[in-house]
């Protein structure tokens, strides 16, 4: 499993340098931070104060366009656009007295299109209420927004709760992938050890498990930092956080078990057997139980998993190399630890 | 049952233990090695079952004869429950549910930690030459499962005796206790075989097993909340299926890994 040669190590380091540089330096798409007021009525003139993020409204202010978009695709274009500052703009919408068919209170999306920045989108920005007595259908006001400006090519999407923390995707998530690969490698070596014995496979299993725990702790910490910014606390007793902590406890117990057995052969066997057992309980712990209850974390409790919606093409260009890079780094670290264990044993035998 | 209880009453315990051990070994050898046709699946299954049955009977005999272990764990249950009610006086159903499973968990650890204390040193060597390790594990799990089921019912009974009974569906609750005893006995028996050789096996067993049984205990608490009428959820079948799947997974792994451990 621990391949000889330098190429994969160099590849891992290059990928990680690329991931850190690109992940930290690539700007976000323009976004809408704040809109006030957040509700309106049919038949009135709605004045919106919009604060943007990563926007330059003062440049080419005259060609700024904005729409309120209904779920069915039709949209109402802003009748007046008044740029207040580089980040603030005042939009005027004349809401028709008869809104399209739908519920009495309809959430609509706000679109702000800028020629050089690109399009900023805020879903469920405004709640519009249908007042009584609106009968005349103003069919002429609806249009389909088109000719969106592209904006800079290499950007990450803007999400309102995530904002800049979206970059954590290249650290938190790939660290978990790396941990799973490392634990899997540890299981393979444990099986090998049980089948044929030999000190090397046992030492490799130990090295992979230790590196896996390190990656797990880092994944948990990066997750906690992310949770502080999105959920409001480092630890919110979310099922996914708890189960992860339990999973790490299981693997810490692996080392306690090994320490409690004196005979080296028996230590290897018991450790390998427990390692296989622990890995198999990891699957229900991390992938089955959290899906059964409510969770704040994506991928469980009705929240969508990481899918096409969350990961756009630019993010994929960084995310997949990040998985490969972190995994390669983990395997390199494990191979170093294995060599250390091997050397230590040789020294102990010698002295 | 009657025959060995009279045996217990009639003679010196040491003599009986070694005597019955030997006679059982003979029966076991007949069952296990005396197979006339090896490639005869139904007969072979019967032999396996018979061998496990003999080992199971041996477990019961030894346990009933020593008696102290059973009495000890029963006293442990009673005093724990007494302490719980001294502290809480009145217990809300949701708290009752949690307390029941905490007591059950600690009773399991204390009852099952000594599953392999007898299999040490010379006797381990003797068994190793004589027995099929899968039979040993299955017999131990079977015995521990019954023990835990009885202890679970005892805990429930004492909860009713000291306080009241918030259980709305006794049938479902007994079923949950049964599933719990199956799962706990599988995990604790297998891990006890690992920790039996260490010095602080009780601490080590708790450290190793608590994180491993957490998925089970979460599901058990959720299903038993149904039995207490705390949850009105229609997805109970799914929870039971996941619990059974986890137990089967653990049991299968224990059966694969135990013979390898037994060798060392």
Contacts between the chains, C-beta under 8 A, distances in Angstrom:
chain1	res1	chain2	res2	distance
A	194	B	257	7.6
A	194	B	260	5.1
A	243	B	214	7.8
A	243	B	215	7.8
A	246	B	211	4.9
A	246	B	214	5.1
A	247	B	211	7.6
A	249	B	210	8.0
A	249	B	211	4.3
A	250	B	211	4.3
A	250	B	212	6.1
A	253	B	207	5.2
A	253	B	208	4.9
A	253	B	211	6.4
A	256	B	204	6.9
A	256	B	207	5.7
A	256	B	208	7.5
A	257	B	194	6.7
A	257	B	195	7.4
A	257	B	204	6.8
A	257	B	208	6.0
A	260	B	195	7.4
A	260	B	198	4.3
A	260	B	199	7.6
A	260	B	200	7.4
A	260	B	204	5.5
A	261	B	197	6.8
A	261	B	198	6.6
A	265	B	264	6.4
A	266	B	197	7.3
A	266	B	264	4.9
A	269	B	260	6.7
A	269	B	261	6.0
A	269	B	263	7.9
A	269	B	264	4.8
A	270	B	194	5.1
A	270	B	261	6.6
A	270	B	264	7.8
A	273	B	194	6.9
A	273	B	257	4.4
A	273	B	260	6.5
A	273	B	261	5.4
A	274	B	191	7.9
A	274	B	194	6.4
A	274	B	208	7.1
A	276	B	253	6.7
A	276	B	257	6.3
A	277	B	190	7.3
A	277	B	212	7.4
A	277	B	250	7.6
A	277	B	253	5.5
A	277	B	254	7.6
A	277	B	257	6.6
A	278	B	212	7.2
A	280	B	249	5.9
A	280	B	250	7.6
A	280	B	253	5.6
A	281	B	212	5.3
A	281	B	215	6.8
A	281	B	246	7.7
A	281	B	249	7.9
A	281	B	250	7.1
A	284	B	215	5.0
A	284	B	242	7.3
A	284	B	245	7.8
A	284	B	246	5.2
A	284	B	249	7.5
A	285	B	214	7.4
A	285	B	215	5.4
A	288	B	215	7.6
A	288	B	242	6.0
A	288	B	246	7.9
A	289	B	215	5.1
A	289	B	218	6.3
A	289	B	219	7.6
A	289	B	242	7.9
A	292	B	219	7.9
A	292	B	222	8.0
A	292	B	238	7.5
A	292	B	239	6.9
A	292	B	242	7.0
